[in-house]
Amino acid sequence: MAGTIKIKLVRSGYGWSKKQRATLKSLKLTKLNKVVEMPDIPQIRGMIKKVEHLVQVIE
């Protein structure tokens, strides 16, 4: 089974599309420099790919 990955919000979602802001919210990224730990599954990787210009992935 897959492990976990850490995701850090490095740029604000302000000014981006409503779908991208909703993706950040579903990843539980609400404030700048917040780090969350999520399971390393394809669904989460897809969400990260959608907002890769706003987040940093820590393996």
Beta strands, then each sheet from edge to edge (+ up, - down):
strand 1: 4-9
strand 2: 35-39
strand 3: 55-58
sheet 1: 2+ 1- 3+
end
